[in-house]
Amino acid sequence: MTSLDSKVFGTRLRNARKMAGLSLQQLSDSLSREVTKQALSKYEKGLMKPNSNLLFKIAKALFVKPDYFLQPGILDLGEISFRKKVSLPKGVEDAIVERARDYVERYLELEDLIGRSHQFENPLVDTLIDTKADVKKAAHNLRQVWKLGNGPISSIVEVLELRGIKVQLIRDSDDFDGFAAYSMNQIPVVVVNTADRFVERVRFTIIHELAHIILNLSDSIKADNKLTEQYCHYFSSCFLLPEEAIYERLGAGKRSYIVIRELIHLKEQFGISIRAIVHRLRTIGVISDTYYRRWMIYMSKTYGSKKEPGAFNGQELSVVFNMMIDRALSEGIISFSKAASLANTTIEAIRTNYQGVK
């Protein structure tokens, strides 16, 4: 390695260690103390470099491919908007961020290999958000620009990925919901925790996190974290369940009584929870505050704090990345070994899922 390579290696070693949730001492211990904590620290600072044999052992201990350390450049995720509880340990937070960085780096490398552009154009960049009416308009405009109409969206992840937004779904600590970031090369990144969460909540969180990076919030709103969260929350509701769709199904007038089957139908179609639907109905004036509270009490007493009837039958999966892997393999752009490296899996797993007709 050159001295520059040593510096890049050091940064990648630190990132991989954080991704694995290990301290320098814990990494040393996992290597049977073949390399000391002090030596590992010097590696990370770019002052020393391991031999090839030790490099393979470090990669194995950190659950990454050896060529992870040899990739040029480090993706800068920029400012990260984290939604988490204060009880989330710093080490877990760092691991989540580094896993996202690694995923997006592999994603961008794969796009470069197949010649797919990863530019993103924000349709809302010139729309200043100062009121909830602005949020509603922004959600409507985004649907129109993306040609989604006012109907249900079967896969939120696919819609975002096809428009250049990198979405990573992970299973992690319950203290973490998601985060959003704009990388320094203007790549939008959304990371959402799916552990023990119904798909309706996952979908809502994805759009909530997206709102953090595409809404042009006024300075007064950005200065108020609570208000910012409210506006992002409202954007998610407006985007997932447009007013026009509600009026078409429930009528445009005020309702004093609603059958739960009507709400289940909306949930199953639009992939948004009944509690979120009822809140939306109150917001647009279809039901009163009093009737809204009665619904919340009913839901809590009947189904508990989280459960509710009905289910959205769709799934939220990151499929575009896997499709690009298959395409690159089919066209002979990459080998099985490279595919395994990009997918961060084994060659055997790639071969098992690689089937076609010649």
TORBAMI-278801 format. One record per atom (N, C-alpha, C): x, y, z. Coordinates in steps of 0.05 Angstrom, whole numbers, plus 32768, in hexadecimal, padded with zeros to 4 digits. Layout:
! residues N
XYZ ...
! end
This chain:
! residues 358
80117FE88000 800080008000 801180198000 8008802E7FF4 801580487FF5 800C8055800F 8019806D8016 8011807B802E 7FF48083802D 7FEB808B8014 7FCF80938011 7FBD807B8016 7FC58064800C 7FB5804C8011 7FB48046802E 7FC9804A803D 7FCA8046805A 7FB580578068 7FB38070805F 7FA08082806B 7F8380798065 7F7E8072804C 7F6380688045 7F5D804F8054 7F71803D8055 7F6D80248064 7F6780298081 7F75803C808D 7F70804380A9 7F54804C80AE 7F4A805D809C 7F2E8067809F 7F1A8051809B 7F20803F8088 7F0D80298083 7F0E8015809A 7F25801180A6 7F277FFF80BD 7F17800A80D4 7F19802480D9 7F0A803080EF 7EEC802D80E9 7EE4803380D0 7EC7803180C9 7EBD801480CC 7ECD800180C3 7EC57FE480C5 7EC37FDC80E2 7ED67FE580F2 7ED57FDF810F 7EBC7FEA811C 7EB580038115 7E9C800F8120 7E8480008116 7E857FF880FC 7E6F7FE980F0 7E6A7FCF80FF 7E7F7FC38108 7E7D7FAA8117 7E777FAF8135 7E787FC8813D 7E717FCE8159 7E877FC6816C 7EA07FC78163 7EB67FBE8174 7EC97FD5817B 7ED47FD48194 7EE87FE7819C 7F037FDC8192 7F187FEC8194 7F337FE3818B 7F3B7FCA819B 7F357FCB81B5 7F3D7FB481C6 7F2D7F9B81BE 7F137F9E81B9 7F037F8781B1 7F0C7F7C8197 7F147F8D8184 7F1E7F83816B 7F387F73816F 7F4A7F7E8180 7F627F708187 7F5D7F558193 7F497F5481A5 7F427F3B81B2 7F377F27819E 7F277F30818A 7F1C7F1E8176 7F317F138164 7F487F218163 7F5F7F178153 7F727F078164 7F687EFE817B 7F797EEF818E 7F927EFF8196 7F8E7F198196 7FA47F2C819E 7FBD7F28818C 7FB97F1E8174 7FCF7F1C8161 7FD97F38815A 7FC77F4C815B 7FCF7F678158 7FC47F77816F 7FD47F89817B 7FCC7F978193 7FB97FAE818D 7FAC7FB781A2 7F9B7FCF81A0 7FAA7FE78195 7FC37FEA819F 7FD480008197 7FDB7FFF8179 7FE07FE78170 7FE77FE48153 7FCE7FE98142 7FB77FE0814B 7F9E7FE5813C 7F998003813A 7F9F80118150 7F9B802E8150 7FAD803C813C 7FC680328139 7FD8803D8126 7FCF80378109 7FC3801F8105 7FB8801880EB 7FA3802D80E4 7F91803380F7 7F7B804580F1 7F84806180EC 7F9B806880F7 7FA6808380F3 7FB7808480DA 7FBA806E80CC 7FCA806D80B4 7FE8806D80B9 7FF0806780D1 800D806780D8 801A804D80D3 800A803880D2 8014801D80CD 8001800E80BB 80097FF880AF 7FF77FE8809F 7FFD7FCB80A3 7FE87FBA80A3 7FEC7F9D80A8 7FF67F8F808F 80017F788093 80087F67807C 7FEF7F5A8071 7FF17F4D805A 7FDA7F41804D 7FCC7F2D805E 7FDB7F1C806C 7FD07F07807D 7FBF7F138093 7FCA7F2780A0 7FBB7F3480B6 7FA37F4380AB 7FA57F4F8093 7F8F7F5D8087 7F777F4A8084 7F7B7F32807B 7F667F1E8078 7F597F178092 7F697F1580A7 7F5F7F0F80C1 7F4E7F2580CD 7F577F3E80C8 7F487F5580D2 7F2D7F5680C3 7F2E7F5280A9 7F157F538099 7F017F3E80A4 7F0B7F2680A9 7EF97F1080B3 7EEE7F1880CE 7EFE7F2480E0 7EF57F2B80FA 7EE07F4180F9 7EE17F5280E4 7ECE7F6880E1 7EB77F6280CE 7EB67F4A80C3 7EA17F4180B2 7E9F7F528098 7EB67F59808D 7EB67F678073 7EC97F588060 7EC67F5D8047 7ED87F528033 7EF37F618034 7F0A7F53802F 7F247F608030 7F257F79801E 7F187F778006 7F1A7F8E7FF4 7F0B7FA77FFE 7EFB7FA48013 7EEE7FBB8020 7F037FD08027 7F1A7FC68031 7F2F7FD8803A 7F3F7FE68023 7F3B7FDB800B 7F4B7FE57FF5 7F3C7FF87FE3 7F227FFC7FE9 7F12800E7FD8 7F1C802B7FDB 7F1F803A7FC5 7F2880567FC7 7F1280687FD1 7F1A807C7FE1 7F0680907FE9 7EF380867FFF 7EE88099800E 7ED580938023 7EBD80A4801E 7EA58098801D 7E8C80A78019 7E8680B88032 7E8280D1802E 7E7B80E38044 7E5C80E68044 7E5080DD8059 7E3380DD805B 7E2780F98062 7E39810C8068 7E2F8126806F 7E218127808A 7E10813B808D 7E01813D80A7 7DEB812880A8 7DEA811A80BE 7DD7810480C1 7DC0810C80D4 7DA8810880CB 7D90810E80DB 7D8780F480E8 7D8E80EF8101 7D8980D6810F 7D6E80D8811F 7D5E80C2811D 7D4780C0812F 7D4C80A88140 7D5180AE815A 7D588099816D 7D5180A28189 7D51808E819B 7D4E809581B7 7D69809B81C3 7D6980AB81D8 7D8280B381E5 7D91809B81F0 7D82808581F4 7D8E806D81FF 7D9E805D81EB 7D9E806581D1 7DAD805681BD 7DCB805A81C2 7DDA804581C7 7DF7804881CC 7E05805481B4 7E1A806481BA 7E29807181A5 7E36805C8192 7E3F8045819D 7E4B8031818D 7E3780258179 7E1E80228181 7E098017816F 7E03802C8159 7E0280458161 7DFD805A814E 7E13805B8138 7E2C80598141 7E428059812F 7E418041811C 7E39802A8126 7E3880128116 7E2280158100 7E0C80218107 7DF6802580F4 7DFF803880DD 7E0D804D80E5 7E17806080D1 7E2B805380BE 7E3D804480C9 7E52803780B9 7E46802180A7 7E32801380B0 7E258000809F 7E18800D8087 7E0C8025808D 7E0080348077 7E15803E8063 7E2B8048806E 7E408052805C 7E4A803C804A 7E4F80248056 7E58800D8047 7E4480058031 7E2B80048038 7E167FFC8025 7E158010800E 7E1580298013 7E13803D7FFE 7E2C803D7FED 7E4380397FF8 7E5C80377FE8 7E5A80207FD5 7E5180097FDE 7E4E7FF27FCD 7E397FF77FB7 7E2380047FBF 7E0E800B7FAC 7E18801D7F96 7E2780317F9D 7E3180447F89 7E4680377F77 7E5680257F83 7E6A80177F72 7E5C80067F5E 7E477FF87F66 7E387FE77F54 7E2B7FF87F3E 7E20800F7F45 7E1480217F30 7E29802A7F1C 7E4180307F25 7E5680387F13 7E5E80217F00 7E5E80097F0A 7E657FF27EFA 7E527FED7EE3 7E387FF17EE9 7E247FEC7ED4 7E1C80057EC4 7E29801B7ECB 7E2480347EBD 7E0980427EC4 7E00803D7EDC 7DE780497EE5 7DED80637EF4 7DDF80787EED 7DE380927EFA 7DD980917F16 7DE7809E7F29 7DDD80A07F44 7DD880BD7F4C 7DD280CD7F38 7DCA80E97F3D 7DAE80EA7F48 7DA980FD7F5A 7D8E81007F65 7D85811D7F61 7D6D81217F58 7D62813C7F55 7D4B813F7F68 7D4D81527F7A 7D3981577F8E 7D2381697F82 7D0B815E7F7D 7CF6816F7F71 7CEC81857F84 7CF381837F9E 7CE881967FB2 7CFD81AB7FBB 7D1481AB7FAE 7D2A81BC7FB7 7D2281DA7FB8 7D1181E27FA6 7D0981FF7FA4 7CEF82057FB2 7CE481F17FC0 7CCB81F57FCE 7CD081FA7FEC 7CCE82137FF4 7CD4821A8010 7CBC82118022 7CC382038037 7CAE81F88049 7CAE820A8062 7C9782188066 7C948229807D 7C7B8223808D 7C688216807F 7C4F820F808C 7C4781F28085 7C3381E78093 7C2A81CC808D 7C1C81CB8072 7C1281E28069 7C0681E3804E 7C1C81DF8039 7C3481E9803F 7C4B81E5802D 7C5381C8802C 7C5181BB8043 7C58819E8045 7C45818E8034 7C2B81948037 7C1781868028 7C1B8189800A 7C2281A28001 7C2781A77FE5 7C3F81997FDB 7C5481987FEC 7C6D818B7FE5 7C68816D7FE0 7C5981607FF2 7C5381447FF0 7C43813E7FD6 7C3081507FD0 7C20814D7FB7 7C3281507F9F 7C4381657F9F 7C55816A7F88 7C6881537F83 7C7381487F99 7C8681327F96 7C79811A7F89 7C6081147F91 7C5280FE7F84 7C4D81037F67 7C47811C7F60 7C4181227F44 7C5B81217F33 7C71812D7F3D 7C8A812C7F2E 7C94810F7F2A 7C9080FF7F3F 7C9880E37F3D 7C8380D27F2F 7C6D80DE7F26 7C5880D17F17 7C4C80B97F27 7C4580BF7F40 7C3980AB7F51 7C1B80AE7F54 7C1080C47F4A 7BF480CA7F4D 7BEC80CC7F6A 7BD480C47F71 7BC980C57F8C 7BC380AA7F97 7BCB80957F89 7BC5807A7F91 7BD9806E7FA4 7BD580557FAC 7BE780467FBD 7C0380427FB0 7C1780407FC1 7C32803B7FB7 7C3A801F7FC3 7C3F800C7FB1 7C437FF17FBA 7C5E7FEE7FC8 7C737FFC7FBE 7C8E7FFA7FCA 7C9A80157FCC 7C9C80207FE4 7CA9803A7FE9 7CC680387FE2 7CD380237FEA 7CF080207FE6 7CF780217FC8 7CE780127FB8 7CEC80117F9C 7CE9802C7F8F 7CD4803B7F97 7CCF80567F8C 7CE780687F91 7CF280677FAA 7D0980787FB1 7D22806F7FA2 7D2780557FA2 7D40804B7F96 7D4180517F78 7D2A804F7F6A 7D2A80547F4E 7D2E80717F47 7D2D80827F5C 7D32809F7F58 7D4C80A87F65 7D5D80957F6B 7D78809C7F73 7D7C809F7F91 7D6880987FA1 7D6A80997FBE 7D73807E7FC9 7D88807D7FD8 7D9280637FE3 7D84805D7FFD 7D7680477FFE 7D67803E8015 7D7280258021 7D798025803A 7D83800D8047 7D708006805E 7D667FED805D 7D557FE38073 7D657FD08084 7D667FD6809E 7D777FC680B0 7D667FBD80C8 7D707FA980D6 7D647FA080EF 7D777FA68105 7D6F7FB88117 7D827FC0812C 7D737FC78146 7D817FD58157 7D767FDC8172 7D5B7FEA8170 7D497FE38182 7D2F7FF08182 7D30800E8189 7D4780178192 7D4B80338199 7D5080448181 7D5180388169 7D5880468151 7D418042813C 7D3780588131 7D228057811D 7D2E805A8101 7D3E806F80FD 7D49807380E2 7D5A808C80E1 7D68808F80CB 7D7680A980C6 7D7780AF80A9 7D7B80C880A3 7D7E80D18087 7D9680E38085 7DA280E2806D 7DBA80F28069 7DBD80F9804B 7DCA810F8046 7DD28117802A 7DF081148029 7DFA81018019 7E1780FE8018 7E238117800A 7E3D811A800D 7E4A81328002 7E4981337FE4 7E45811C7FD7 7E41811C7FBA 7E23811B7FB3 7E1281257FC5 7DF681297FC1 7DE681107FBC 7DEE80FB7FCA 7DDF80E27FC9 7DCD80E07FE2 7DB280E07FDF 7DA180DE7FF6 7DA180C18001 7DA380BF801B 7DA480A48028 7D8F80A3803E 7D7F808E803E 7D6B80898052 7D6F806E805E 7D72806C8079 7D7680538087 7D5F8050809B 7D528039809A 7D3B803480AC 7D3D801980B9 7D36801980D3 7D37800080E3 7D1C7FF280DF 7D1D7FD880D8 7D057FC880D4 7D007FB480EB 7D127FB380FE 7D0F7F9F8114 7CF67FA38124 7CE57F8D8125 7CCD7F8D8135 7CBA7FA5812D 7CBA7FAC8114 7CA97FC2810B 7C977FB880F4 7C7D7FBF80F6 7C6B7FB980E0 7C737FC880C7 7C6D7FBD80B0 7C757FC98097 7C697FE58094 7C517FEA809F 7C458005809D 7C57801A80AB 7C62801280C2 7C73802580D0 7C8D802980C1 7C98801480B5 7CB0801680A5 7CAC802A808E 7C9680278080 7C9080398069 7C8E80568072 7C80805A8089 7C7D80758093 7C988081809A 7CA9807180A7 7CC3807A80AF 7CD580818097 7CD380718082 7CE38076806A 7CDD8092805F 7CC48098805C 7CBD80B38051 7CC380C98065 7CBF80C3807F 7CC680D78093 7CE480DE8091 7CF580CA808F 7D1280CF808C 7D1880DD8072 7D0A80D6805D 7D0E80E38043 7D0881018045 7CF381078054 7CEB81238058 7D0181348064 7D1181288075 7D2781368083 7D3B8141806F 7D3F81338058 7D54813C8046 7D498148802C 7D3081468026 7D268152800D 7D15816B8012 7D0A816F802A 7CFA8186802F 7D0C819E8035 7D0681B48027 7D1581CD802B 7D0781DD8041 7D0C81D5805A 7CFF81E18071 7D0A81FD8076 7CF9820F807F 7D01822A8085 7D14822A809E 7D23823F80A2 7D36824080B8 7D28823E80D3 7D10824A80D5 7D01824A80EE 7CF8822E80F5 7CF1821E80E1 7CE9820280E7 7D0181F180ED 7D1781F480DE 7D2F81E480E3 7D3A81E980FF 7D358201810A 7D3F82088124 7D3081FA813B 7D1981EF8134 7D0881E28148 7D0681C48141 7D1581B3814F 7D1681978149 7CFB8189814B 7CEB8191815F 7CD081858162 7CBF818C814A 7CC081A58141 7CB081AE812A 7CB981A08111 7CD3819D810E 7CDE818F80F7 7CD4817380F5 7CD38165810C 7CC9814A810D 7CAB81498105 7C9C815C810F 7C80815E8109 7C7B816280EB 7C8B817380DF 7C88817880C2 7C90816080B1 7CA5815280B9 7CAD813A80AB 7C98812480AE 7C8C812280C6 7C77810F80CC 7C5E811580BA 7C58812E80B8 7C41813780A8 7C468131808A 7C5F81368081 7C6581308065 7C618113805F 7C6A81018072 7C6680E4806D 7C4980DD806B 7C3880E9807C 7C1B80E3807A 7C0F80EC8060 7C1781058058 7C0C8110803F 7C1581008027 7C2E80F78027 7C3980E98010 7C2D80CD800E 7C2B80BF8024 7C2180A48024 7C0380A2801F 7BF480B68029 7BD780B58027 7BCD80D18020 7BCC80D78006 7BC380F27FFD 7BA680F78004 7BA081108008 7B848118800E 7B71810E7FF9 7B7881117FE0 7B6781097FCA 7B5F80EC7FCC 7B7280DB7FD5 7B6C80BE7FD8 7B5880BA7FEE 7B5B80CA8004 7B4880C7801A 7B2C80CF8012 7B2A80E68005 7B0F80F07FFC 7B0280DD7FE9 7B1280D07FD8 7B0680BD7FC5 7AFA80A57FD3 7B05809D7FE9 7AFD80857FF7 7AEB808A800F 7AEE80A1801D 7ADE80A68034 7ACB80BE8031 7ACD80CB801A 7ABC80E28016 7ACA80FB801F 7AC281128014 7ACF812C8019 7AC3813A8031 7AAD8131803B 7AA0813F8051 7AAA8135806C 7AA081428081 7AA8813B809C 7A99812180A4 7AA7811080B2 7A9C80F680BA 7A9980F580D9 7A8180ED80E2 7A7D80EB80FF 7A7F80CE8108 7A8080BC80F4 7A82809F80FA 7A90809180E3 7AA4808180EA 7AB3807280D6 7AB5805580DF 7AB0804380CD 7AB2802680D2 7AD0801E80CF 7AD9800D80E1 7AF6800680E1 7AFE7FF880C7 7AEB7FEB80BA 7AF17FDE80A1 7AFB7FF3808C 7AF0800B808D 7AF98020807B 7B168027807F 7B1E80278098 7B3A802D809F 7B4D80168098 7B437FFE809C 7B537FE68095 7B587FE68076 7B437FEE8068 7B467FEE804A 7B5C80028042 7B5C801A804E 7B71802E8048 7B8D80238050 7B8E80178067 7BA8800C8071 7BB27FF7805D 7BA17FE48055 7BAA7FCF8043 7BB17FD98027 7BA47FEE801F 7BAB7FFA8005 7BC4800B8005 7BC5801D8018 7BDA80328018 7BF2802C802A 7BF08016803A 7C07800F804B 7C0E80248060 7BF9802D806D 7BFD80418083 7BEB8038809A 7BF4803A80B2 7BE6802F80C9 7BCB803D80CE 7BB9802F80DB 7B9F803A80E2 7BA2805380F4 7BB480518107 7BB880688119 7BC180818109 7BD3807D80F6 7BDC809380E5 7BC6809D80D3 7BB5808B80CA 7B9E809380B9 7B8A80A480C8 7B84809B80E1 7B7180AB80F1 7B7C80C680F8 7B9680C780FD 7BA380E18102 7BA180F380EA 7BA580E780D3 7BA380F680B9 7B87810080B5 7B7380F080BB 7B5780F880B8 7B51811080CA 7B5C811080E2 7B58812780F4 7B66814080E8 7B7E813C80DE 7B8E815380D3 7B7F816180BC 7B73815280AB 7B66815E8093 7B4881658099 7B3F816080B2 7B24816880B9 7B0E815580B3 7B14813D80AB 7AFF812980A6 7AF2812080BF 7B01811E80D5 7AF6811880EF 7AFE812D8104 7AEF812F8119 7AF58143812E 7B0A81398141 7B15814B8151 7B2981448165 7B1D81308179 7B0481348180 7AF681238194 7AF481078189 7AEB8105816F 7AE880EA8163 7B0380DD8160 7B1880EC815A 7B3380E28158 7B3C80D58172 7B3780E38188 7B3F80D881A3 7B3080BF81A9 7B1680BE81A1 7B0780A681A6 7B13808E8196 7B1C8093817E 7B29807E816E 7B438075817B 7B5380878186 7B6C80808192 7B67806F81AB 7B53807681BA 7B4C806781D2 7B42804B81CA 7B32804A81B6 7B28803081AC 7B3E801E81A3 7B5180298193 7B6780198189 7B79800F81A0 7B7E802081B3 7B8F801881C9 7B82800281DA 7B68800581E0 7B5A7FF181F0 7B567FD781E2 7B517FD981C8 7B4B7FC181B8 7B637FB281AF 7B787FC081A6 7B8F7FB3819A 7BAA7FB781A8 7BAA7FC881BD 7BC37FCE81CA 7BD17FE581BE 7BEA7FEA81C6 7BF8800281BE 7C03800181A1 7C087FE88197 7C147FE6817C 7C047FD78168 7BF57FC28170 7BE77FB1815D 7BCE7FBF8153 7BC57FB7813B 7BAC7FC18130 7BA37FAD811A 7B8A7FAF8112 7B807F9C80FE 7B8A7FA380E2 7B887F9080D0 7B907F9580B4 7BAE7F9380B1 7BB77F908098 7BD37F8E8093 7BD97F958076 7BED7FA58071 7BF67FAB8056 7C057F93804C 7BFD7F888035 7C087F6F802B 7C237F72801D 7C2A7F8B8017 7C447F908009 7C5B7F8D801B 7C737F8D800F 7C8C7F8C801F 7C9E7FA48016 7CAF7FAC8029 7CC27FC08022 7CDE7FB38022 7CE87FB0800A 7D027FA38006 7D137FB37FF4 7D2D7FB27FF8 7D407FC07FE7 7D477FAD7FD0 7D397FAF7FBA 7D3C7F9C7FA4 7D4E7FA67F8D 7D507FC07F8A 7D5F7FCB7F74 7D7C7FC37F74 7D887FC37F8C 7DA47FBB7F8F 7DA87F9F7F85 7D977F8C7F8E 7D9A7F707F86 7D967F6D7F68 7D847F7D7F5D 7D7F7F7B7F40 7D977F857F30 7DA57F997F3B 7DBD7FA27F2E 7DD47F8D7F2F 7DD57F7F7F46 7DE97F697F48 7DE37F547F33 7DCA7F4C7F30 7DC27F387F1D 7DC97F417F00 7DC37F5A7EFB 7DC87F657EE0 7DE67F657EDA 7DF67F6E7EED 7E137F6F7EE9 7E1F7F547EE5 7E147F407EF3 7E1D7F247EEF 7E157F1A7ED4 7DFC7F1E7ECD 7DF17F147EB4 7E007F207E9C 7E087F397E9E 7E157F467E87 7E337F427E88 7E3D7F337E9C 7E5A7F2D7E9D 7E6A7F457EA6 7E5E7F587EB3 7E6C7F707EBC 7E7C7F6A7ED5 7E727F597EE6 7E807F517EFF 7E817F337F01 7E947F297F11 7E967F0D7F17 7E867F067F2F 7E837EEC7F35 7E757EE37F4D 7E837EED7F66 7E9D7EEE7F65 7EAD7EF87F7B 7EA77F157F81 7EA67F257F6C 7EA07F427F6F 7E847F467F78 7E717F367F6D 7E557F387F76 7E527F337F93 7E617F1E7F9D 7E607F187FBA 7E6B7F2F7FCA 7E807F3B7FC0 7E8C7F527FCE 7E797F6A7FCF 7E6C7F6F7FB9 7E5A7F867FB8 7E417F817FC9 7E387F687FC9 7E207F617FD9 7E277F5A7FF6 7E417F5A7FFC 7E4A7F538017 7E407F388020 7E437F25800E 7E3A7F098014 7E4E7EF68009 7E477EDC8009 7E597EC87FFF 7E557EC27FE1 7E697EB77FD5 7E667EAF7FB9 7E517E9A7FB6 7E507E887FCA 7E3C7E727FC9 7E207E7D7FC9 7E1B7E927FD9 7E007E9E7FDB 7DF97EAB7FC0 7E0C7EB77FB3 7E087EC47F99 7E017EAE7F84 7E117E997F84 7E0C7E847F70 7DF17E767F74 7DEA7E727F8D 7DD07E657F93 7DB97E747F88 7DBA7E8F7F89 7DA37E9F7F7F 7DA67EA77F63 7DBB7E9F7F56 7DC07EA77F3A 7DB77E917F27 7D9F7E947F1D 7D947E807F0A 7D877E8E7EF3 7D887E827EDC 7D7C7E8E7EC4 7D797E7A7EAE 7D707E837E97 7D6D7E727E80 7D7E7E7C7E69 7D8F7E6A7E5E 7DA07E727E48 7D937E6C7E2D 
! end
